[in-house]
């Protein structure tokens, strides 16, 4: 209880790398990421295995990403939103780069940019639905992502569990993306219920919840998170110390 999934472990490594480097540095992130998995006792997914193989072959961090289309690569970006919240271009570049380090699928990399832009807008006062709509119309070149955005928004009056099951419960970006948009738009003012519904829908609720929680946390603030949820995180103190050091 209170431990992270392998997604959370990697996100913490990204946060630690920001503290060490004084900003985003893919070389520092890659080094710390490799150290994490040298003697790792948790689950190691195919993206991690593929990236480690490519790094062992001598590929650089920018070229070693697996061909995985799991949205987990994009779900790690909360530390970047926190540390680069005054520079949109730097945030977008870092979000894309950290994703590419492990996930080479273009739509997963584009998803990281989408959610980085979404948090940027929400932190400046737009509602999530307003921001999703604008970004989908004006900042997305991929027809697939525009379709996923539209599907997610159009489902926002529907039952969350049925909707996510319909889109697909897996970690693959084509299934996960519209479900994330659904949860953000359906529960725009209720972070707690959004995350409960995500878990109840089953499948890869971890990556889904990381992006939903990031966006709704930016929208509603820390007080929207149940206090007992934060208190139960074993790394909570470590995270707070890093946040204080970075900003």
C-alpha positions as protocol buffer text, in pm:
chain_id: "A"
residue {
  index: 1
  type: UNK
  ca { x: 0 y: 0 z: 0 }
}
residue {
  index: 2
  type: UNK
  ca { x: 129 y: 343 z: -92 }
}
residue {
  index: 3
  type: UNK
  ca { x: 391 y: 224 z: -339 }
}
residue {
  index: 4
  type: UNK
  ca { x: 408 y: 335 z: -702 }
}
residue {
  index: 5
  type: UNK
  ca { x: 358 y: 135 z: -1017 }
}
residue {
  index: 6
  type: UNK
  ca { x: 650 y: 126 z: -1257 }
}
residue {
  index: 7
  type: UNK
  ca { x: 496 y: 438 z: -1413 }
}
residue {
  index: 8
  type: UNK
  ca { x: 515 y: 626 z: -1086 }
}
residue {
  index: 9
  type: UNK
  ca { x: 870 y: 510 z: -1023 }
}
residue {
  index: 10
  type: UNK
  ca { x: 976 y: 653 z: -1359 }
}
residue {
  index: 11
  type: UNK
  ca { x: 792 y: 979 z: -1293 }
}
residue {
  index: 12
  type: UNK
  ca { x: 977 y: 1017 z: -964 }
}
residue {
  index: 13
  type: UNK
  ca { x: 1305 y: 958 z: -1149 }
}
residue {
  index: 14
  type: UNK
  ca { x: 1209 y: 1237 z: -1391 }
}
residue {
  index: 15
  type: UNK
  ca { x: 1141 y: 1467 z: -1096 }
}
residue {
  index: 16
  type: UNK
  ca { x: 1476 y: 1377 z: -941 }
}
residue {
  index: 17
  type: UNK
  ca { x: 1652 y: 1446 z: -1270 }
}
residue {
  index: 18
  type: UNK
  ca { x: 1500 y: 1796 z: -1284 }
}
residue {
  index: 19
  type: UNK
  ca { x: 1638 y: 1867 z: -939 }
}
residue {
  index: 20
  type: UNK
  ca { x: 1982 y: 1732 z: -1027 }
}
residue {
  index: 21
  type: UNK
  ca { x: 2014 y: 1912 z: -1361 }
}
residue {
  index: 22
  type: UNK
  ca { x: 1840 y: 2235 z: -1268 }
}
residue {
  index: 23
  type: UNK
  ca { x: 1597 y: 2175 z: -1554 }
}
residue {
  index: 24
  type: UNK
  ca { x: 1518 y: 1908 z: -1808 }
}
residue {
  index: 25
  type: UNK
  ca { x: 1821 y: 1723 z: -1943 }
}
residue {
  index: 26
  type: UNK
  ca { x: 1748 y: 1403 z: -2132 }
}
residue {
  index: 27
  type: UNK
  ca { x: 2096 y: 1266 z: -2060 }
}
residue {
  index: 28
  type: UNK
  ca { x: 2046 y: 1303 z: -1685 }
}
residue {
  index: 29
  type: UNK
  ca { x: 1696 y: 1156 z: -1704 }
}
residue {
  index: 30
  type: UNK
  ca { x: 1822 y: 862 z: -1911 }
}
residue {
  index: 31
  type: UNK
  ca { x: 2106 y: 791 z: -1669 }
}
residue {
  index: 32
  type: UNK
  ca { x: 1876 y: 793 z: -1369 }
}
residue {
  index: 33
  type: UNK
  ca { x: 1617 y: 587 z: -1559 }
}
residue {
  index: 34
  type: UNK
  ca { x: 1879 y: 323 z: -1640 }
}
residue {
  index: 35
  type: UNK
  ca { x: 1992 y: 315 z: -1278 }
}
residue {
  index: 36
  type: UNK
  ca { x: 1632 y: 257 z: -1168 }
}
residue {
  index: 37
  type: UNK
  ca { x: 1601 y: -56 z: -1380 }
}
residue {
  index: 38
  type: UNK
  ca { x: 1943 y: -208 z: -1312 }
}
residue {
  index: 39
  type: UNK
  ca { x: 1807 y: -410 z: -1020 }
}
residue {
  index: 40
  type: UNK
  ca { x: 1435 y: -341 z: -1040 }
}
residue {
  index: 41
  type: UNK
  ca { x: 1195 y: -560 z: -845 }
}
residue {
  index: 42
  type: UNK
  ca { x: 872 y: -430 z: -994 }
}
residue {
  index: 43
  type: UNK
  ca { x: 700 y: -496 z: -1325 }
}
residue {
  index: 44
  type: UNK
  ca { x: 905 y: -424 z: -1636 }
}
residue {
  index: 45
  type: UNK
  ca { x: 687 y: -357 z: -1941 }
}
residue {
  index: 46
  type: UNK
  ca { x: 777 y: -405 z: -2307 }
}
residue {
  index: 47
  type: UNK
  ca { x: 862 y: -39 z: -2356 }
}
residue {
  index: 48
  type: UNK
  ca { x: 1118 y: -59 z: -2076 }
}
residue {
  index: 49
  type: UNK
  ca { x: 1263 y: -386 z: -2202 }
}
residue {
  index: 50
  type: UNK
  ca { x: 1289 y: -258 z: -2558 }
}
residue {
  index: 51
  type: UNK
  ca { x: 1450 y: 69 z: -2456 }
}
residue {
  index: 52
  type: UNK
  ca { x: 1705 y: -106 z: -2236 }
}
residue {
  index: 53
  type: UNK
  ca { x: 1798 y: -336 z: -2526 }
}
residue {
  index: 54
  type: UNK
  ca { x: 1846 y: -37 z: -2755 }
}
residue {
  index: 55
  type: UNK
  ca { x: 2058 y: 147 z: -2499 }
}
residue {
  index: 56
  type: UNK
  ca { x: 2272 y: -164 z: -2451 }
}
residue {
  index: 57
  type: UNK
  ca { x: 2336 y: -160 z: -2825 }
}
residue {
  index: 58
  type: UNK
  ca { x: 2487 y: 186 z: -2789 }
}
residue {
  index: 59
  type: UNK
  ca { x: 2196 y: 398 z: -2905 }
}
residue {
  index: 60
  type: UNK
  ca { x: 2162 y: 745 z: -2756 }
}
residue {
  index: 61
  type: UNK
  ca { x: 1870 y: 838 z: -2528 }
}
residue {
  index: 62
  type: UNK
  ca { x: 1707 y: 1022 z: -2818 }
}
residue {
  index: 63
  type: UNK
  ca { x: 1726 y: 716 z: -3045 }
}
residue {
  index: 64
  type: UNK
  ca { x: 1675 y: 430 z: -2800 }
}
residue {
  index: 65
  type: UNK
  ca { x: 1300 y: 451 z: -2750 }
}
residue {
  index: 66
  type: UNK
  ca { x: 1100 y: 133 z: -2808 }
}
residue {
  index: 67
  type: UNK
  ca { x: 824 y: 112 z: -3068 }
}
residue {
  index: 68
  type: UNK
  ca { x: 561 y: 96 z: -2792 }
}
residue {
  index: 69
  type: UNK
  ca { x: 240 y: 295 z: -2827 }
}
residue {
  index: 70
  type: UNK
  ca { x: 151 y: 269 z: -2457 }
}
residue {
  index: 71
  type: UNK
  ca { x: 32 y: 603 z: -2325 }
}
residue {
  index: 72
  type: UNK
  ca { x: 246 y: 548 z: -2015 }
}
residue {
  index: 73
  type: UNK
  ca { x: 531 y: 731 z: -2188 }
}
residue {
  index: 74
  type: UNK
  ca { x: 319 y: 1045 z: -2203 }
}
residue {
  index: 75
  type: UNK
  ca { x: 176 y: 998 z: -1854 }
}
residue {
  index: 76
  type: UNK
  ca { x: 505 y: 1087 z: -1677 }
}
residue {
  index: 77
  type: UNK
  ca { x: 501 y: 1458 z: -1763 }
}
residue {
  index: 78
  type: UNK
  ca { x: 360 y: 1611 z: -1442 }
}
residue {
  index: 79
  type: UNK
  ca { x: 708 y: 1706 z: -1310 }
}
residue {
  index: 80
  type: UNK
  ca { x: 770 y: 1895 z: -1635 }
}
residue {
  index: 81
  type: UNK
  ca { x: 440 y: 2082 z: -1608 }
}
residue {
  index: 82
  type: UNK
  ca { x: 543 y: 2185 z: -1257 }
}
residue {
  index: 83
  type: UNK
  ca { x: 899 y: 2291 z: -1335 }
}
residue {
  index: 84
  type: UNK
  ca { x: 848 y: 2446 z: -1680 }
}
residue {
  index: 85
  type: UNK
  ca { x: 514 y: 2616 z: -1623 }
}
residue {
  index: 86
  type: UNK
  ca { x: 649 y: 2956 z: -1732 }
}
residue {
  index: 87
  type: UNK
  ca { x: 782 y: 2845 z: -2074 }
}
residue {
  index: 88
  type: UNK
  ca { x: 539 y: 2672 z: -2309 }
}
residue {
  index: 89
  type: UNK
  ca { x: 794 y: 2597 z: -2580 }
}
residue {
  index: 90
  type: UNK
  ca { x: 1034 y: 2440 z: -2331 }
}
residue {
  index: 91
  type: UNK
  ca { x: 750 y: 2241 z: -2173 }
}
residue {
  index: 92
  type: UNK
  ca { x: 632 y: 2103 z: -2507 }
}
residue {
  index: 93
  type: UNK
  ca { x: 984 y: 2014 z: -2617 }
}
residue {
  index: 94
  type: UNK
  ca { x: 1065 y: 1842 z: -2287 }
}
residue {
  index: 95
  type: UNK
  ca { x: 733 y: 1654 z: -2280 }
}
residue {
  index: 96
  type: UNK
  ca { x: 794 y: 1518 z: -2628 }
}
residue {
  index: 97
  type: UNK
  ca { x: 1159 y: 1434 z: -2561 }
}
residue {
  index: 98
  type: UNK
  ca { x: 1106 y: 1250 z: -2233 }
}
residue {
  index: 99
  type: UNK
  ca { x: 834 y: 1043 z: -2402 }
}
residue {
  index: 100
  type: UNK
  ca { x: 1052 y: 963 z: -2703 }
}
residue {
  index: 101
  type: UNK
  ca { x: 1322 y: 836 z: -2469 }
}
residue {
  index: 102
  type: UNK
  ca { x: 1116 y: 521 z: -2411 }
}
residue {
  index: 103
  type: UNK
  ca { x: 825 y: 534 z: -2658 }
}
residue {
  index: 104
  type: UNK
  ca { x: 889 y: 591 z: -3027 }
}
residue {
  index: 105
  type: UNK
  ca { x: 528 y: 584 z: -3141 }
}
residue {
  index: 106
  type: UNK
  ca { x: 446 y: 922 z: -3296 }
}
residue {
  index: 107
  type: UNK
  ca { x: 91 y: 938 z: -3159 }
}
residue {
  index: 108
  type: UNK
  ca { x: 212 y: 871 z: -2806 }
}
residue {
  index: 109
  type: UNK
  ca { x: 467 y: 1151 z: -2840 }
}
residue {
  index: 110
  type: UNK
  ca { x: 195 y: 1379 z: -2979 }
}
residue {
  index: 111
  type: UNK
  ca { x: -26 y: 1283 z: -2684 }
}
residue {
  index: 112
  type: UNK
  ca { x: 242 y: 1407 z: -2445 }
}
residue {
  index: 113
  type: UNK
  ca { x: 239 y: 1743 z: -2621 }
}
residue {
  index: 114
  type: UNK
  ca { x: -140 y: 1755 z: -2612 }
}
residue {
  index: 115
  type: UNK
  ca { x: -160 y: 1704 z: -2236 }
}
residue {
  index: 116
  type: UNK
  ca { x: 128 y: 1943 z: -2172 }
}
residue {
  index: 117
  type: UNK
  ca { x: -57 y: 2214 z: -2367 }
}
residue {
  index: 118
  type: UNK
  ca { x: -377 y: 2124 z: -2186 }
}
residue {
  index: 119
  type: UNK
  ca { x: -220 y: 2175 z: -1844 }
}
residue {
  index: 120
  type: UNK
  ca { x: -60 y: 2499 z: -1962 }
}
residue {
  index: 121
  type: UNK
  ca { x: -401 y: 2638 z: -2061 }
}
residue {
  index: 122
  type: UNK
  ca { x: -578 y: 2510 z: -1750 }
}
residue {
  index: 123
  type: UNK
  ca { x: -317 y: 2669 z: -1523 }
}
residue {
  index: 124
  type: UNK
  ca { x: -401 y: 2998 z: -1694 }
}
residue {
  index: 125
  type: UNK
  ca { x: -769 y: 2982 z: -1611 }
}
residue {
  index: 126
  type: UNK
  ca { x: -935 y: 2790 z: -1890 }
}
residue {
  index: 127
  type: UNK
  ca { x: -1164 y: 2504 z: -1800 }
}
residue {
  index: 128
  type: UNK
  ca { x: -1041 y: 2164 z: -1919 }
}
residue {
  index: 129
  type: UNK
  ca { x: -1325 y: 2132 z: -2171 }
}
residue {
  index: 130
  type: UNK
  ca { x: -1253 y: 2477 z: -2315 }
}
residue {
  index: 131
  type: UNK
  ca { x: -884 y: 2398 z: -2342 }
}
residue {
  index: 132
  type: UNK
  ca { x: -937 y: 2050 z: -2489 }
}
residue {
  index: 133
  type: UNK
  ca { x: -1168 y: 2193 z: -2754 }
}
residue {
  index: 134
  type: UNK
  ca { x: -930 y: 2473 z: -2851 }
}
residue {
  index: 135
  type: UNK
  ca { x: -618 y: 2256 z: -2861 }
}
residue {
  index: 136
  type: UNK
  ca { x: -800 y: 1991 z: -3061 }
}
residue {
  index: 137
  type: UNK
  ca { x: -909 y: 2248 z: -3317 }
}
residue {
  index: 138
  type: UNK
  ca { x: -599 y: 2466 z: -3337 }
}
residue {
  index: 139
  type: UNK
  ca { x: -290 y: 2278 z: -3217 }
}
residue {
  index: 140
  type: UNK
  ca { x: -335 y: 1921 z: -3339 }
}
residue {
  index: 141
  type: UNK
  ca { x: -223 y: 1814 z: -3685 }
}
residue {
  index: 142
  type: UNK
  ca { x: -296 y: 1444 z: -3640 }
}
residue {
  index: 143
  type: UNK
  ca { x: -637 y: 1336 z: -3766 }
}
residue {
  index: 144
  type: UNK
  ca { x: -626 y: 1040 z: -3528 }
}
residue {
  index: 145
  type: UNK
  ca { x: -577 y: 1258 z: -3221 }
}
residue {
  index: 146
  type: UNK
  ca { x: -849 y: 1498 z: -3334 }
}
residue {
  index: 147
  type: UNK
  ca { x: -1078 y: 1197 z: -3365 }
}
residue {
  index: 148
  type: UNK
  ca { x: -990 y: 1073 z: -3018 }
}
residue {
  index: 149
  type: UNK
  ca { x: -1051 y: 1419 z: -2874 }
}
residue {
  index: 150
  type: UNK
  ca { x: -1390 y: 1439 z: -3044 }
}
residue {
  index: 151
  type: UNK
  ca { x: -1489 y: 1091 z: -2927 }
}
residue {
  index: 152
  type: UNK
  ca { x: -1392 y: 1169 z: -2569 }
}
residue {
  index: 153
  type: UNK
  ca { x: -1578 y: 1500 z: -2559 }
}
residue {
  index: 154
  type: UNK
  ca { x: -1887 y: 1357 z: -2726 }
}
residue {
  index: 155
  type: UNK
  ca { x: -1908 y: 1086 z: -2458 }
}
residue {
  index: 156
  type: UNK
  ca { x: -1898 y: 1316 z: -2158 }
}
residue {
  index: 157
  type: UNK
  ca { x: -2264 y: 1267 z: -2065 }
}
residue {
  index: 158
  type: UNK
  ca { x: -2229 y: 888 z: -2076 }
}
residue {
  index: 159
  type: UNK
  ca { x: -2152 y: 637 z: -1801 }
}
residue {
  index: 160
  type: UNK
  ca { x: -1777 y: 634 z: -1744 }
}
residue {
  index: 161
  type: UNK
  ca { x: -1727 y: 262 z: -1693 }
}
residue {
  index: 162
  type: UNK
  ca { x: -1928 y: 169 z: -2000 }
}
residue {
  index: 163
  type: UNK
  ca { x: -1755 y: 438 z: -2204 }
}
residue {
  index: 164
  type: UNK
  ca { x: -1403 y: 331 z: -2111 }
}
residue {
  index: 165
  type: UNK
  ca { x: -1486 y: -33 z: -2174 }
}
residue {
  index: 166
  type: UNK
  ca { x: -1617 y: 74 z: -2513 }
}
residue {
  index: 167
  type: UNK
  ca { x: -1306 y: 271 z: -2603 }
}
residue {
  index: 168
  type: UNK
  ca { x: -1080 y: 1 z: -2463 }
}
residue {
  index: 169
  type: UNK
  ca { x: -926 y: -47 z: -2119 }
}
residue {
  index: 170
  type: UNK
  ca { x: -569 y: -110 z: -2230 }
}
residue {
  index: 171
  type: UNK
  ca { x: -264 y: 112 z: -2206 }
}
residue {
  index: 172
  type: UNK
  ca { x: -240 y: 158 z: -2584 }
}
residue {
  index: 173
  type: UNK
  ca { x: -277 y: 523 z: -2682 }
}
residue {
  index: 174
  type: UNK
  ca { x: -559 y: 470 z: -2936 }
}
residue {
  index: 175
  type: UNK
  ca { x: -774 y: 316 z: -2661 }
}
residue {
  index: 176
  type: UNK
  ca { x: -656 y: 515 z: -2360 }
}
residue {
  index: 177
  type: UNK
  ca { x: -659 y: 867 z: -2507 }
}
residue {
  index: 178
  type: UNK
  ca { x: -1035 y: 907 z: -2565 }
}
residue {
  index: 179
  type: UNK
  ca { x: -1108 y: 750 z: -2227 }
}
residue {
  index: 180
  type: UNK
  ca { x: -885 y: 1007 z: -2059 }
}
residue {
  index: 181
  type: UNK
  ca { x: -1061 y: 1290 z: -2242 }
}
residue {
  index: 182
  type: UNK
  ca { x: -1395 y: 1143 z: -2134 }
}
residue {
  index: 183
  type: UNK
  ca { x: -1297 y: 1133 z: -1766 }
}
residue {
  index: 184
  type: UNK
  ca { x: -1155 y: 1485 z: -1767 }
}
residue {
  index: 185
  type: UNK
  ca { x: -1462 y: 1631 z: -1937 }
}
residue {
  index: 186
  type: UNK
  ca { x: -1723 y: 1416 z: -1757 }
}
residue {
  index: 187
  type: UNK
  ca { x: -1581 y: 1489 z: -1412 }
}
residue {
  index: 188
  type: UNK
  ca { x: -1434 y: 1832 z: -1481 }
}
residue {
  index: 189
  type: UNK
  ca { x: -1507 y: 1959 z: -1130 }
}
residue {
  index: 190
  type: UNK
  ca { x: -1467 y: 1636 z: -934 }
}
residue {
  index: 191
  type: UNK
  ca { x: -1114 y: 1497 z: -931 }
}
residue {
  index: 192
  type: UNK
  ca { x: -1193 y: 1234 z: -671 }
}
residue {
  index: 193
  type: UNK
  ca { x: -1480 y: 1081 z: -866 }
}
residue {
  index: 194
  type: UNK
  ca { x: -1286 y: 1096 z: -1193 }
}
residue {
  index: 195
  type: UNK
  ca { x: -1009 y: 882 z: -1046 }
}
residue {
  index: 196
  type: UNK
  ca { x: -1251 y: 644 z: -875 }
}
residue {
  index: 197
  type: UNK
  ca { x: -1435 y: 592 z: -1203 }
}
residue {
  index: 198
  type: UNK
  ca { x: -1103 y: 531 z: -1379 }
}
residue {
  index: 199
  type: UNK
  ca { x: -1011 y: 258 z: -1132 }
}
residue {
  index: 200
  type: UNK
  ca { x: -1357 y: 103 z: -1144 }
}
residue {
  index: 201
  type: UNK
  ca { x: -1337 y: 84 z: -1524 }
}
residue {
  index: 202
  type: UNK
  ca { x: -1042 y: -154 z: -1492 }
}
residue {
  index: 203
  type: UNK
  ca { x: -757 y: -213 z: -1732 }
}
residue {
  index: 204
  type: UNK
  ca { x: -460 y: 20 z: -1718 }
}
residue {
  index: 205
  type: UNK
  ca { x: -607 y: 269 z: -1475 }
}
residue {
  index: 206
  type: UNK
  ca { x: -263 y: 381 z: -1357 }
}
residue {
  index: 207
  type: UNK
  ca { x: -150 y: 562 z: -1673 }
}
residue {
  index: 208
  type: UNK
  ca { x: -504 y: 685 z: -1732 }
}
residue {
  index: 209
  type: UNK
  ca { x: -528 y: 820 z: -1378 }
}
residue {
  index: 210
  type: UNK
  ca { x: -191 y: 996 z: -1392 }
}
residue {
  index: 211
  type: UNK
  ca { x: -305 y: 1215 z: -1682 }
}
residue {
  index: 212
  type: UNK
  ca { x: -656 y: 1269 z: -1550 }
}
residue {
  index: 213
  type: UNK
  ca { x: -524 y: 1360 z: -1206 }
}
residue {
  index: 214
  type: UNK
  ca { x: -261 y: 1593 z: -1350 }
}
residue {
  index: 215
  type: UNK
  ca { x: -513 y: 1792 z: -1554 }
}
residue {
  index: 216
  type: UNK
  ca { x: -786 y: 1807 z: -1291 }
}
residue {
  index: 217
  type: UNK
  ca { x: -528 y: 1884 z: -1023 }
}
residue {
  index: 218
  type: UNK
  ca { x: -412 y: 2180 z: -1231 }
}
residue {
  index: 219
  type: UNK
  ca { x: -775 y: 2288 z: -1268 }
}
residue {
  index: 220
  type: UNK
  ca { x: -903 y: 2237 z: -914 }
}
residue {
  index: 221
  type: UNK
  ca { x: -590 y: 2265 z: -701 }
}
residue {
  index: 222
  type: UNK
  ca { x: -438 y: 2052 z: -429 }
}
residue {
  index: 223
  type: UNK
  ca { x: -742 y: 2078 z: -202 }
}
residue {
  index: 224
  type: UNK
  ca { x: -941 y: 1870 z: -451 }
}
residue {
  index: 225
  type: UNK
  ca { x: -725 y: 1568 z: -369 }
}
residue {
  index: 226
  type: UNK
  ca { x: -850 y: 1370 z: -67 }
}
residue {
  index: 227
  type: UNK
  ca { x: -602 y: 1425 z: 213 }
}
residue {
  index: 228
  type: UNK
  ca { x: -582 y: 1056 z: 297 }
}
residue {
  index: 229
  type: UNK
  ca { x: -473 y: 979 z: -59 }
}
residue {
  index: 230
  type: UNK
  ca { x: -168 y: 1200 z: -24 }
}
residue {
  index: 231
  type: UNK
  ca { x: -95 y: 1080 z: 328 }
}
residue {
  index: 232
  type: UNK
  ca { x: -86 y: 721 z: 211 }
}
residue {
  index: 233
  type: UNK
  ca { x: 188 y: 775 z: -48 }
}
residue {
  index: 234
  type: UNK
  ca { x: 516 y: 639 z: 87 }
}
residue {
  index: 235
  type: UNK
  ca { x: 723 y: 880 z: -123 }
}
residue {
  index: 236
  type: UNK
  ca { x: 513 y: 1186 z: -31 }
}
residue {
  index: 237
  type: UNK
  ca { x: 786 y: 1347 z: 179 }
}
residue {
  index: 238
  type: UNK
  ca { x: 1051 y: 1287 z: -86 }
}
residue {
  index: 239
  type: UNK
  ca { x: 827 y: 1437 z: -354 }
}
residue {
  index: 240
  type: UNK
  ca { x: 751 y: 1748 z: -149 }
}
residue {
  index: 241
  type: UNK
  ca { x: 1120 y: 1806 z: -79 }
}
residue {
  index: 242
  type: UNK
  ca { x: 1199 y: 1783 z: -450 }
}
residue {
  index: 243
  type: UNK
  ca { x: 915 y: 2018 z: -541 }
}
residue {
  index: 244
  type: UNK
  ca { x: 1039 y: 2271 z: -285 }
}
residue {
  index: 245
  type: UNK
  ca { x: 1393 y: 2245 z: -422 }
}
residue {
  index: 246
  type: UNK
  ca { x: 1288 y: 2289 z: -785 }
}
residue {
  index: 247
  type: UNK
  ca { x: 1050 y: 2583 z: -741 }
}
